């Protein structure tokens, strides 16, 4: 049986929401007996161009000028165009990069079915990227309408896609999922209420994530409070400079990308998790933090409201976009006083098994003998 191709901007060991989703999709499909290949980029040019990871063959291609924003990779596009016929399904991730368009062109030529996980935010997150959305929209519309299925990670994303591209899209909601058993080690940490909390945030250091607003909140927290930010991106230097100007450098740690094991350790040691993102299609880090036992403070956006529905009332505190640094700090202290939970029994959590059921239903006519 021919393999399924998962085409994605980045893949493990890179850290991020899309990266995690594709990794877990690959594992779930492999568990169900499918052969899986991941076709991705490596902006760092430091990873093997071809390797097998946990039974999944991973092909990596460099991006132009080591770009890790737009993921322009001509070599990847040329390779898919030439080899698309070797796959039963091309399953592309991310509307916001050229990869889905490259996969659509290759699939059309080879007459191979195309599925798309759009991870759609509706806009760009810088002035240039917002401008590019206009001329790219006809190409993106063509990709989405050509796909056999457009998989949405939330009802919020599905509604946004239909509003922007019309009801002709064949959409299915397959929520991103979590593994409660994997996060159990973080939940085992004893509960305590700290007046000087350890605050944790995970995500790309990009303007739309607003990590700089977390730094601005540090002077309003008790002096021995700590902020750990896992991730990297264009605001790294800005955040360091802000911390120095506010005299809170000793309270801030930016770790860069970390392994999954290191992330779990950070979830186990923190007192409260925070995400101030302006746009998300799901909010996987928020849900994982809540399932790891942490109280969460999150921006009041549609995706985070949907995420809060998976948890008991009060475990995820939503605060308005545009909250002042003092208001963010107040929300963090209030949430930290709620303490951790050591059980998620009864929570209506999305699981990878259910996610896999949706994938298989969409793949069925293409991948089963």
N, C-alpha and C positions, 0 to 999 in steps of 0.2 A: 504494500500500500504506500502511495506517495505521501511525503510528510506535509504537515501544515507549516506555513511560513508566518511567523510573527515578526512584523516589520515595525521597528520602534526607534525613536531618536537615540535613546541610551538604554543600557541593560546592566544588570548587576556585573561587577561590584559597585557601579554608580548608584547613588542614593537619591530617591525622590519618589513622588507618588506614582507617576506613570511607570517608572522603573520597577517599583514594587508590584504593581498590578500585572505587568507583563511576566515578571518572574513567577508569580503565583499562578497565572494562567498556564504558563508552560508546565509547571509542576502538576497542575490538575489534569491537563490534557495527557501528559505522560502517564499519570496514574490510571487514566482510563484506556490506556493501550494505544494511544496515537503516537506517531513519530513526529517530533517537533524540532524545527530549526528556527533560531532567532537571527534576524538580519538587522544589523544596527550600526551605529557610528561609534568612533572613538576619537573625540576631539583631542585627547591627550597624546595619542599615538604611542602609548606606553603599554597597551594591553595586546595580547596575542591576536593576530588577525583571524585566526581560526583555532577554536578549542572546544572541547566537550566539557560542559559544566553540569554535573548532576544528571547526566543522561541526555542533555539538550545540546545540540551542535550550535555554536554561536559564531556567526561571521561578522567581523567588524571592519568598517571602512573609515578612512580618515575624512575629516571635513575640510573645506577650503579655509586656509589660514587658521587652522585649529579652532574654528568657530564652534561655540557651545550655546549659541542663542537660536540661530536659524537652522543649523544642522544641514547646510548645503553640502551634499556628498555626491559629486558626479559619478564616482566609481561605484557607489552603491546602486545608483539608478541604472547605470549601464549593466551591472551584474544582474539585477532583477529582470531587466528587459530581455537579457539573453537567456536566463535560466527559469523564467516564470513557469514554463511548461512542465518543469520537474516537480511542481507542487500541486496538491489537490485544492488548496485554498490559500489565498493571500489575505492575511488579517493584519491590516495596517493600523497604527496608533498615531493619534495627534493630527487634528485638522491644521494646527498652527505651524507646521513645518512642511517642507516639500515632499516628505517621504510618502505620504498617502497619495499625492498626485503621481509620483513616480510609480507607485504600486498599481494605481489605476490604469496608467498607460500600458504597463507591462501585462496586466491581467487582461486588458481588452485585446491586445495583440495575440496573446497565447490562449484566449478564451478560457481563462481560469477565474473562478468566482472570487469576488472581492467582498470582504467585510471590513468595516471601519469602526474602531473605537475613537470617537472624535475628541474626547476630553476638551470640549468646546467651552470657552469662556465668553465668547461674544464680541471680544475686542482685543486689541493689543495692549501691552502694558508699558509702553514708552510712546513718545510722540511719533517716532519713526514707525514703530510697529503698528500703531493705530492707523497711520496713513497707509501703510501697506495693505491693511485689511480691505480697503476699497478696491484697488486693482486686482487683488487676489480673489475677491469674492466670486466672480464667475467661474474660476477654476475650482475653487472649493465646492461650489454648488454642483458642478459637474461630477466631482468625485463622490459626493454624498448621494447624489441621485443615481449614479451608476452602481453603487454598492448594493449587494443583495440584502444586507442588513446593516443598519447603523446602530451600533450598540452604545447605549447611554448608561453612565454610571449612576445616574440619579434621575428622578422625575423632574427635577429642576432643569437639568441639562436637556432632557427630551423636550420640555416645553419651550426652552430657548431656541433649540434647533428648528422646531416647527414654526415658531414665530419668525425666525430669520430666513428660513429656506422653504417654507410651505409644507402642506400636509402630504405631499407626494413621497416624502421619505419613508422608507420601511424601517421603523425604529423598534427596538426592544430595550427595555430597561434591565440591565444586569448590574446591580449595585456592586461597587467595590466591597471587598469583604475583609474580615480579619480572622486570625486564628487565636481564639481565647486561650487555648492550652499553651501556645508559645509565649503569651504575655503573662501567664500565671506566675512566673518567677518574679516579675515586677510587683504583682499584687501581694506577694507574701511578705513584703516589707512591713514592719509594724507601723501602725498609724501613730501620728503625732501631730500636734498643732504647733506650728513654729511662728514666733513673732517676727523672725527674720528669714523669710522663705527662700528656698532655692527654686527659681523660676526656670522652666525649660521651654524652648521653642525649637521647632524643626522645620526647615524649608529653605528654598533658594533665597539668597539675599538680594531680592529684586524689589523695585519700588512698590509694586502692587501688593507685596506681602507685608510692607510697612515694618520691617524689623528695626528701622531707625527710631520708630515711635516707642519701641520697647526700651531702647537706650535712654530716650528722653524721660521715661517714667522712673528710672533708677533713683534720681535724687529725692523722689517722694516715697521711696521705700525705706525701711529701717537700715541703718548704716552697714550692718553685716549681711544684708541680703545679697544673693548672687543671681546672675542671669547667665545661663548657658545657652548658646545658640548653635545648633548643629546644622551646618550647611555652608555654602560659599556662593559668591556671586558679586555683581558689580557694586553693591553697597558695603562690601567688607571694609574698605579703607574709610569710607564716610562714617561708619559706625565707630571705628577705632578713634577717629578724630573727634567725634561727638563726645565719646566717653572721656577723652582727655580734657576737652573743654569744660565738661561738667564735673570734672574731678571724681569720676566713678570708674576709672580704668580697672582698678583692683576688683571691682564687682562684676566685670564682664569677661566672659570666656567665649570666643568664637572658635569652634573646633574644626571647621571644615567638614568634608565628608567623612563619615565613620562607617565602620562595619555594622552589620545587623546586631552582632553580639554587643558591641559598644553602645549602640542605641538602646538596647534593652537594659543595660546597666544604668544608663542615664535616666531612663524612665523609672527605674527602681529607686534612684537616689533623690529625685526631685520632689518638691512639695506641691507644685501647681504647674500646669501646662498652659501655654497661651498661643493663639494665632490671631493676628489682626488683619488677615488677608482681605483685600477688597473683592477678589474674584476667585471662586473655586467651582469646579464642576461636581466635586464630592466633598473633599476634606478628610482624606484618609488619616493623616497624622493626628487630627483632632479625635477621631473615633478610637484609634489605637491607644492614645494617651488615656482616654476615659476607661477603656477596657483594661489597661494596665493599672487601674486603680486611682489615677490622679483626678482631682478636680480640675476643670478646664474653664478658661476664659477665652471666648471666641467672638470675633466680629459678627454683628447681626446681619448676615447675608443669607440669601435663600438656601444655599447649600448647607450652611451650618445649622440652619433651622431644621432641615431635613435630618441631619446627623443627630441632632438633639433628640429626635423622636426614637432613636434606638436606645436611649439611656433613660434612667429614672429622672424625674423632674428635679432640677437643681444641680445635677452633676456637671452640666455644661451651662455656664452663665454667659448669656449673649449681651454684648455691649454695643452701643451705636457706633457706626463708622464716624470718624471725626472726634471721638472721645479725646479729651485733653490728657496729657501725661499724668496729671494728678488723678483723673478719673480712672485711667488704666491701672494705676498703682492701687487705688482704693478697691477696685474689682479683684485684683490679684490677692490682696490681703484678705478680703472677705471670702474668696474661694478657698484659699489655703486653710482657713479656719475650719472648713468643712471636713478636712482630713481625707484620707484615702479609704477605699473600699477593698475588701479582700475576697469578694465573690461577685460574679456577674450572672449568677443563676437567675433565670427568668427574664433576662434582658432579650428583647427580640432582635438579635444581632444577625446581620447578613453573613453568610458563611461561603467559603470557597466551593464547597460541595454544591450549594444552590447556584452559585455563579456558573460552575461547570455544567450544570443541567441546562442553563440557558444557552451556553456556548454550543453544547452538543445538539440542542434542538435546532440551532441556526446552521450548524455544520452538517446535520444529518444526511441530507441528500448528496453532499459532496465528499464526505470522508468515510462513511461506513460502507463496507463491502455489501 
